[in-house]
Amino acid sequence: MLYELRRRFARWLAYRQTLASLRRVPDSTLADAGISREEIRKCARYASLRR
C-alpha cells in the first residue's frame, strides 16, 4: 500500500512539474514541437505515466 501511494505521488509530481515547464515555453517553440496550448495537459499526463 505504501509503495502504491509513493508511486502515485511521484506520478502526480511529475505531471505538475511537466505542466509547469510546458506552460513556460513560448507558443512558437511549442508549435515547432507540434504541440498546441490546448494539448499541454494531455502531454503532461502522458509524460507522467511513462515514468
PyRosetta script that sets phi, psi and omega in degrees:
from pyrosetta import init, pose_from_sequence

init()
pose = pose_from_sequence("MLYELRRRFARWLAYRQTLASLRRVPDSTLADAGISREEIRKCARYASLRR")
pose.set_psi(1, -43.8)
pose.set_omega(1, 179.1)
pose.set_phi(2, -64.5)
pose.set_psi(2, -38.2)
pose.set_omega(2, 177.9)
pose.set_phi(3, -60.3)
pose.set_psi(3, -45.1)
pose.set_omega(3, -179.8)
pose.set_phi(4, -63.0)
pose.set_psi(4, -41.2)
pose.set_omega(4, 178.5)
pose.set_phi(5, -62.9)
pose.set_psi(5, -43.8)
pose.set_omega(5, 177.9)
pose.set_phi(6, -63.8)
pose.set_psi(6, -40.0)
pose.set_omega(6, -179.5)
pose.set_phi(7, -65.3)
pose.set_psi(7, -44.1)
pose.set_omega(7, 179.1)
pose.set_phi(8, -65.4)
pose.set_psi(8, -39.8)
pose.set_omega(8, 178.2)
pose.set_phi(9, -64.8)
pose.set_psi(9, -41.0)
pose.set_omega(9, 179.1)
pose.set_phi(10, -62.5)
pose.set_psi(10, -41.2)
pose.set_omega(10, 177.7)
pose.set_phi(11, -65.2)
pose.set_psi(11, -43.3)
pose.set_omega(11, 179.4)
pose.set_phi(12, -62.4)
pose.set_psi(12, -43.6)
pose.set_omega(12, 179.3)
pose.set_phi(13, -62.9)
pose.set_psi(13, -43.1)
pose.set_omega(13, 177.9)
pose.set_phi(14, -61.9)
pose.set_psi(14, -40.1)
pose.set_omega(14, 177.9)
pose.set_phi(15, -61.5)
pose.set_psi(15, -49.0)
pose.set_omega(15, -177.9)
pose.set_phi(16, -63.7)
pose.set_psi(16, -40.0)
pose.set_omega(16, 180.0)
pose.set_phi(17, -68.4)
pose.set_psi(17, -41.5)
pose.set_omega(17, 178.6)
pose.set_phi(18, -65.9)
pose.set_psi(18, -42.6)
pose.set_omega(18, 178.8)
pose.set_phi(19, -60.1)
pose.set_psi(19, -46.8)
pose.set_omega(19, 179.3)
pose.set_phi(20, -62.6)
pose.set_psi(20, -40.8)
pose.set_omega(20, 179.8)
pose.set_phi(21, -65.0)
pose.set_psi(21, -45.4)
pose.set_omega(21, -178.8)
pose.set_phi(22, -67.1)
pose.set_psi(22, -32.2)
pose.set_omega(22, 178.9)
pose.set_phi(23, -68.8)
pose.set_psi(23, -22.6)
pose.set_omega(23, 178.8)
pose.set_phi(24, -84.3)
pose.set_psi(24, -13.7)
pose.set_omega(24, -177.0)
pose.set_phi(25, -76.2)
pose.set_psi(25, 135.7)
pose.set_omega(25, 178.3)
pose.set_phi(26, -63.7)
pose.set_psi(26, 153.8)
pose.set_omega(26, -179.0)
pose.set_phi(27, -57.8)
pose.set_psi(27, -38.6)
pose.set_omega(27, -178.0)
pose.set_phi(28, -64.6)
pose.set_psi(28, -37.7)
pose.set_omega(28, 178.4)
pose.set_phi(29, -70.1)
pose.set_psi(29, -41.0)
pose.set_omega(29, 175.9)
pose.set_phi(30, -60.5)
pose.set_psi(30, -42.4)
pose.set_omega(30, 179.5)
pose.set_phi(31, -62.2)
pose.set_psi(31, -39.2)
pose.set_omega(31, 177.3)
pose.set_phi(32, -61.9)
pose.set_psi(32, -32.6)
pose.set_omega(32, 179.4)
pose.set_phi(33, -85.8)
pose.set_psi(33, -5.7)
pose.set_omega(33, 179.3)
pose.set_phi(34, 80.8)
pose.set_psi(34, 26.7)
pose.set_omega(34, -178.5)
pose.set_phi(35, -119.5)
pose.set_psi(35, 132.0)
pose.set_omega(35, 174.7)
pose.set_phi(36, -97.0)
pose.set_psi(36, 165.0)
pose.set_omega(36, 178.5)
pose.set_phi(37, -59.0)
pose.set_psi(37, -33.6)
pose.set_omega(37, -179.3)
pose.set_phi(38, -69.6)
pose.set_psi(38, -21.9)
pose.set_omega(38, -177.0)
pose.set_phi(39, -93.3)
pose.set_psi(39, -2.5)
pose.set_omega(39, -175.5)
pose.set_phi(40, -58.6)
pose.set_psi(40, -46.4)
pose.set_omega(40, -179.0)
pose.set_phi(41, -62.2)
pose.set_psi(41, -41.2)
pose.set_omega(41, 179.9)
pose.set_phi(42, -64.2)
pose.set_psi(42, -42.5)
pose.set_omega(42, 179.1)
pose.set_phi(43, -65.3)
pose.set_psi(43, -40.5)
pose.set_omega(43, 178.5)
pose.set_phi(44, -65.6)
pose.set_psi(44, -40.4)
pose.set_omega(44, 178.8)
pose.set_phi(45, -63.1)
pose.set_psi(45, -45.7)
pose.set_omega(45, 179.1)
pose.set_phi(46, -60.6)
pose.set_psi(46, -43.5)
pose.set_omega(46, -179.8)
pose.set_phi(47, -64.5)
pose.set_psi(47, -36.2)
pose.set_omega(47, -179.2)
pose.set_phi(48, -71.6)
pose.set_psi(48, -29.3)
pose.set_omega(48, 179.8)
pose.set_phi(49, -77.4)
pose.set_psi(49, -19.8)
pose.set_omega(49, -179.7)
pose.set_phi(50, -80.4)
pose.set_psi(50, -12.8)
pose.set_omega(50, -177.7)
pose.set_phi(51, -81.7)
pose.dump_pdb("model.pdb")
